[in-house]
Amino acid sequence: MLSITCAGFGGQGVLTAGLLLAHVSMESGKEITWVPSYGSEMRGGTASCRLRIGDEPILNPFFSAIDALIGMNQDSVDTFQGAIAPGGVLIANSSMVRGGAFRDDIRVVEVPATEIAGELKNPRGANLVMLGAVIGATGLVDAEEFADGIDAYFNKKGRNNPLNRECFMRGVQAAANA
């Protein structure tokens, strides 16, 4: 069972990242729960979602210890880093998380997600870069299988963008090189 929190501010695609993680994991046969939380401010306000993903039925969607945190900005890392279980992983968007005191009992994977998405001319793809990094760091689902799931998800919505897959795969690669 993996407990994951995705956090950032509204407009960064935090909830979409969580939905994709939930959807593709479910399609690959995993059991999932997804609990969103967002401020009334919407864009610019805080947003997060909590997921539990595993092979067995999930009896309780809530958890106190995070196995993997996707931190899209500094506030999110500051808020949630203390809840990461020892040995857990922090995926930090180093484009917006500017150093500081990371715990020494967790694995920290710093990924310049916003810059990578910009380089690929897909500025709204930073969340996909971060998804790639969490899949690469945790091995939750095969990366190619997950990328196929992202393509299928967006194709159903009529929003096929080949750059989404490229953003995701660059995140996987960034985690492997960390």
Secondary structure, 3 states (H helix, E strand, C coil): CEEEEEEEEECCCHHHHHHHHHHHHHHCCCEEEEEEEECCCCECCEEEEEEEEECCCCCCCCCCCEEEEEECCHHHHHHHHHHEEEEEEEEEECCCCCCCCCCCCCEEEEECHHHHHHHCCCHHHHHHHHHHHHHHHHCCCCHHHHHHHHHHHHHHCCCCCHHHHHHHHHHHHHHHHC
